[in-house]
Amino acid sequence: QVQLVESGGGLVQAGGSLRLSCVVSGRTFGSYHMGWFRQAPGKERVLVAAIRRSGGSTYYADSVKGRFTISRDNAKNTVLLQMNSLKPEDTAVYYCTADDRYGSNWLPEYGMNLWGKGTLVTVSS
């Protein structure tokens, strides 16, 4: 059974940085496209960043471009989200996600079929 376990959330002041980590167990990590979603209070879950299984392409929501960086280490079964210049509006529960349904045809708009339990990021003003 595949498990996605996030870590690295917490409380940070505006302008600060956090790095989220997600370790994937249970299957070959390299077969998954990976992503981070977030859900702010009272809002829908939205895709923040994604990276293809090859690591060759990354995708970012406009709201985080230039501030967040997604990366993966296939040898460690880990995907990272480096978050810099954090803003109060980045406050949300962040979910590590994965998809193995579409192979090389996957696109971010197809969504993800595997989810972690989430980690809370709170940015104070």
C-alpha positions as CSV (number, residue, x, y, z in Angstrom):
1,Q,0.0,0.0,0.0
2,V,1.4,3.4,-1.0
3,Q,1.8,6.0,1.7
4,L,2.7,9.6,1.4
5,V,4.0,11.3,4.6
6,E,4.5,15.0,4.8
7,S,6.7,16.9,7.2
8,G,8.1,20.4,7.6
9,G,5.0,22.5,8.3
10,G,4.8,25.0,11.1
11,L,4.5,28.6,12.0
12,V,6.7,31.2,10.3
13,Q,6.6,35.0,10.0
14,A,5.8,36.7,6.7
15,G,8.9,36.9,4.6
16,G,10.3,33.7,6.0
17,S,11.0,30.3,4.5
18,L,9.9,26.7,5.1
19,R,10.7,23.4,3.4
20,L,8.2,20.7,3.1
21,S,9.2,17.1,2.6
22,C,7.2,14.1,1.5
23,V,8.4,10.5,1.6
24,V,6.6,8.0,-0.5
25,S,6.6,4.3,0.4
26,G,5.1,1.2,-1.1
27,R,5.9,1.4,-4.8
28,T,8.5,2.6,-7.2
29,F,8.7,6.3,-6.5
30,G,10.0,7.0,-10.0
31,S,6.7,5.9,-11.5
32,Y,4.8,8.8,-9.9
33,H,4.2,12.3,-11.0
34,M,4.3,14.3,-7.8
35,G,2.6,17.5,-6.6
36,W,1.7,19.7,-3.7
37,F,-1.8,21.0,-3.2
38,R,-3.0,23.4,-0.5
39,Q,-6.3,24.2,1.2
40,A,-6.8,27.4,3.0
41,P,-9.7,27.7,5.5
42,G,-13.0,28.0,3.7
43,K,-11.4,27.5,0.3
44,E,-11.0,24.6,-2.2
45,R,-7.9,22.6,-2.6
46,V,-5.7,24.0,-5.3
47,L,-2.5,22.8,-7.0
48,V,0.5,24.7,-5.8
49,A,3.3,22.9,-7.7
50,A,3.9,19.7,-9.6
51,I,6.8,17.8,-11.1
52,R,6.8,15.1,-13.6
53,R,8.1,11.6,-12.8
54,S,11.2,12.3,-14.8
55,G,11.8,15.5,-13.0
56,G,12.2,17.2,-16.3
57,S,9.2,19.5,-16.0
58,T,7.7,21.5,-13.2
59,Y,4.5,23.5,-12.9
60,Y,3.5,26.3,-10.5
61,A,0.4,28.2,-9.6
62,D,0.8,31.9,-10.5
63,S,0.5,32.9,-6.9
64,V,3.7,31.0,-5.9
65,K,5.9,31.4,-9.1
66,G,9.3,32.8,-8.2
67,R,8.8,32.0,-4.5
68,F,8.3,28.2,-4.3
69,T,10.4,25.5,-5.8
70,I,9.5,21.8,-6.2
71,S,12.1,19.1,-6.5
72,R,12.4,15.4,-6.2
73,D,15.1,12.9,-5.2
74,N,14.2,9.6,-6.7
75,A,16.9,7.8,-4.8
76,K,15.4,8.9,-1.5
77,N,11.7,8.6,-2.6
78,T,11.3,12.2,-1.6
79,V,9.7,15.3,-3.0
80,L,10.4,18.7,-1.6
81,L,8.7,22.1,-1.6
82,Q,11.0,25.0,-0.8
83,M,8.8,28.0,0.1
84,N,10.5,31.4,0.3
85,S,9.1,34.9,0.9
86,L,6.1,33.5,2.6
87,K,3.0,35.6,2.8
88,P,0.0,35.3,5.2
89,E,-2.1,34.2,2.2
90,D,0.1,31.1,2.0
91,T,-1.4,29.8,5.2
92,A,-3.0,26.5,4.5
93,V,-2.8,22.8,4.9
94,Y,-0.4,21.5,2.3
95,Y,-0.9,18.0,0.9
96,C,1.6,15.8,-0.9
97,T,0.1,14.1,-3.9
98,A,1.0,11.6,-6.5
99,D,-0.4,10.2,-9.7
100,D,0.4,7.0,-11.6
101,R,-2.7,6.7,-13.9
102,Y,-1.6,8.3,-17.1
103,G,2.0,7.5,-17.5
104,S,3.9,10.0,-19.7
105,N,0.5,11.5,-20.8
106,W,-0.2,13.0,-17.4
107,L,-0.9,16.7,-17.2
108,P,-1.4,18.7,-14.0
109,E,-5.0,19.4,-14.8
110,Y,-5.7,15.7,-14.6
111,G,-5.3,15.9,-10.8
112,M,-3.8,13.3,-8.5
113,N,-5.0,10.0,-7.3
114,L,-2.9,9.5,-4.1
115,W,-2.9,11.9,-1.2
116,G,-1.0,12.4,2.1
117,K,-2.7,13.6,5.3
118,G,-1.4,17.1,5.0
119,T,0.8,19.4,7.0
120,L,-0.2,22.8,8.3
121,V,1.7,25.9,7.3
122,T,0.8,29.1,9.2
123,V,2.3,32.4,8.1
124,S,1.9,35.3,10.5
125,S,1.9,38.9,9.5
